[in-house]
Amino acid sequence: SMKLIRIFLCSLLALSASVLSADTYGWHAAEARGDEQAVLVLCPGMNGDGAFFLHESPWMDFAKANSLGVIALAFKSKSERMYGEAREGYYWPEQGSGKALLDAVRTTYGRDLPILIYGFSGGAQFTSRFVEWAPERIIAWAAYSAQFWDSPQISEANPPGIVACGEHDGGRWYPSFSYFYQGRQQHKPWVWVSLPRTG
């Protein structure tokens, strides 16, 4: 069936990526319906497998109501490379993960759909950088509770975004707010959301 072929292709792509770089770019997709106008990309925490997103009705109901495809990432890199001085791994889309995501969209839906993207923690790091790497593909984005951020870059294209954090997550709240504040200083159309009583 098409589903088995897609799983096989995804596994093959992930395996070939891992042989070359020790990074793996797996993903899970909601079955294509044919009416997709855009794709919702969901990015879990560091080295997480986003398959669980496809079983959460708020995401799936939102996607169906808005004619969206859904792709949940399962990208992985060596944590010591991402969090060490090397700054290497899937958090940086220019190192291969950005192309892997664009390829996943094309493979799953047969065309280059525009993207809405949400990331949590490590997924927020990938999200914020992916938006700067391919801003012309982004409709809107949200990044929730990253531990560290790059400074936002001045750009011609500035898709609307939400930077969010729980107010009880002090080690992430201040870096997240700082990233948001720097973006607003550059007149980016971003909104800050601080979730009360949330870690």
C-alpha positions as CSV (number, residue, x, y, z in Angstrom):
1,S,0.0,0.0,0.0
2,M,1.0,3.7,-0.3
3,K,1.4,3.9,3.5
4,L,3.9,1.1,3.5
5,I,5.8,2.6,0.6
6,R,5.9,6.0,2.5
7,I,7.2,4.3,5.7
8,F,9.8,2.5,3.6
9,L,10.9,5.7,1.9
10,C,11.0,7.6,5.2
11,S,13.2,4.8,6.8
12,L,15.5,4.7,3.7
13,L,16.0,8.5,3.8
14,A,16.6,8.5,7.6
15,L,19.1,5.6,7.2
16,S,21.0,7.3,4.3
17,A,21.2,10.5,6.3
18,S,22.5,8.7,9.4
19,V,25.2,6.9,7.5
20,L,26.4,10.2,6.1
21,S,26.2,12.5,9.1
22,A,25.0,10.7,12.3
23,D,21.9,13.0,12.0
24,T,18.6,11.2,11.2
25,Y,15.6,13.0,9.6
26,G,12.6,10.8,10.2
27,W,9.0,12.0,10.1
28,H,5.4,10.9,10.5
29,A,2.6,12.2,8.3
30,A,-1.1,12.3,8.4
31,E,-2.4,10.5,5.3
32,A,-2.8,12.9,2.4
33,R,-6.5,13.7,1.7
34,G,-5.8,15.7,-1.5
35,D,-7.4,19.0,-0.3
36,E,-4.4,20.3,1.7
37,Q,-3.7,24.0,1.2
38,A,-0.7,24.0,3.6
39,V,1.0,21.7,6.0
40,L,1.3,21.9,9.8
41,V,4.7,20.8,11.0
42,L,5.0,19.7,14.6
43,C,8.4,19.6,16.3
44,P,8.9,17.7,19.6
45,G,11.6,18.3,22.2
46,M,15.3,17.4,21.7
47,N,15.7,14.2,19.7
48,G,12.0,13.4,20.3
49,D,9.7,11.4,18.1
50,G,6.7,13.5,17.2
51,A,4.4,10.5,16.3
52,F,2.3,11.2,19.4
53,F,1.1,14.5,17.8
54,L,-0.8,12.6,15.2
55,H,-3.0,11.1,18.0
56,E,-3.8,14.4,19.7
57,S,-7.2,15.7,18.6
58,P,-6.6,19.4,19.0
59,W,-3.8,19.3,16.4
60,M,-5.7,17.0,14.1
61,D,-9.0,18.8,14.4
62,F,-7.3,22.1,13.7
63,A,-5.6,20.6,10.6
64,K,-8.8,19.1,9.2
65,A,-10.8,22.3,9.8
66,N,-8.2,24.3,7.9
67,S,-7.4,21.9,5.1
68,L,-3.9,21.3,6.4
69,G,-1.6,18.3,6.1
70,V,0.3,17.3,9.2
71,I,3.9,16.3,9.5
72,A,5.5,15.4,12.9
73,L,9.2,15.4,13.0
74,A,11.5,12.7,14.5
75,F,14.9,14.4,13.8
76,K,17.9,13.3,15.9
77,S,21.5,14.5,16.3
78,K,24.1,13.9,18.9
79,S,23.3,16.1,21.9
80,E,26.9,16.8,22.7
81,R,27.4,18.3,19.2
82,M,24.3,20.4,19.5
83,Y,24.9,21.7,23.0
84,G,28.7,21.9,22.7
85,E,30.9,24.4,20.9
86,A,30.4,22.6,17.6
87,R,26.8,23.8,17.2
88,E,26.2,21.0,14.8
89,G,23.0,19.0,14.3
90,Y,19.4,19.3,13.2
91,Y,18.8,22.5,15.2
92,W,20.5,24.3,12.3
93,P,18.5,23.9,9.2
94,E,21.3,24.9,6.9
95,Q,23.2,21.7,7.9
96,G,20.6,19.4,6.2
97,S,17.5,19.3,8.4
98,G,15.9,22.2,6.6
99,K,16.2,20.5,3.2
100,A,15.0,17.2,4.9
101,L,11.8,19.0,6.1
102,L,11.1,20.5,2.7
103,D,11.7,17.1,1.1
104,A,9.3,15.5,3.6
105,V,6.6,18.0,2.6
106,R,7.1,17.4,-1.1
107,T,7.3,13.6,-0.7
108,T,4.2,13.4,1.4
109,Y,1.9,15.9,-0.4
110,G,3.4,15.9,-3.9
111,R,4.1,19.6,-3.9
112,D,5.8,22.5,-2.0
113,L,3.0,23.5,0.3
114,P,3.3,26.6,2.5
115,I,4.1,25.7,6.2
116,L,2.7,26.5,9.6
117,I,5.3,25.2,12.2
118,Y,5.2,24.7,16.0
119,G,8.1,23.6,18.1
120,F,8.6,22.8,21.8
121,S,12.0,23.0,23.6
122,G,14.5,21.6,21.2
123,G,11.8,21.7,18.5
124,A,11.5,25.4,19.3
125,Q,15.1,25.8,18.5
126,F,14.7,24.1,15.2
127,T,11.5,26.1,14.5
128,S,13.0,29.5,15.1
129,R,16.0,28.8,12.9
130,F,13.9,27.1,10.2
131,V,11.7,30.2,9.9
132,E,14.7,32.4,9.4
133,W,16.2,29.9,6.9
134,A,13.1,29.6,4.7
135,P,10.8,32.6,5.6
136,E,9.1,32.6,2.2
137,R,7.6,29.1,2.9
138,I,6.2,30.1,6.3
139,I,2.6,31.2,6.9
140,A,2.9,31.5,10.7
141,W,4.9,29.8,13.5
142,A,5.1,29.3,17.2
143,A,8.1,28.4,19.4
144,Y,7.5,27.3,23.0
145,S,10.1,27.2,25.8
146,A,13.6,26.8,24.1
147,Q,16.6,26.7,26.4
148,F,18.7,28.9,24.2
149,W,18.1,31.0,21.1
150,D,20.2,32.7,18.4
151,S,19.6,36.4,18.0
152,P,16.9,37.1,15.3
153,Q,18.3,38.2,12.0
154,I,17.0,41.3,10.0
155,S,15.1,39.9,7.0
156,E,12.9,41.1,4.1
157,A,10.4,38.3,4.9
158,N,9.1,38.2,8.5
159,P,6.3,35.7,8.9
160,P,4.1,36.3,12.0
161,G,5.1,34.2,15.0
162,I,4.4,33.5,18.7
163,V,7.2,33.1,21.2
164,A,5.9,31.5,24.4
165,C,7.1,30.1,27.7
166,G,5.6,29.1,31.1
167,E,6.2,31.7,33.8
168,H,7.6,29.0,36.2
169,D,10.2,28.0,33.7
170,G,12.8,30.6,34.8
171,G,15.8,29.1,33.0
172,R,13.9,29.3,29.7
173,W,11.5,32.3,30.3
174,Y,14.2,35.0,30.3
175,P,16.0,33.7,27.2
176,S,12.7,33.2,25.4
177,F,11.5,36.7,26.3
178,S,14.9,38.2,25.3
179,Y,14.6,36.5,21.8
180,F,11.0,37.9,21.4
181,Y,12.1,41.4,22.5
182,Q,15.0,41.5,20.1
183,G,12.6,40.5,17.3
184,R,10.2,43.2,18.2
185,Q,13.1,45.7,18.2
186,Q,13.5,44.7,14.5
187,H,9.7,45.3,14.0
188,K,9.0,41.6,13.4
189,P,5.2,40.7,13.7
190,W,5.6,38.6,16.8
191,V,3.5,38.0,19.9
192,W,4.8,37.1,23.3
193,V,2.7,34.6,25.4
194,S,3.7,33.9,29.0
195,L,1.6,31.0,30.4
196,P,0.7,31.6,34.0
197,R,1.5,29.0,36.7
198,T,3.1,26.8,34.0
199,G,6.5,25.1,34.2
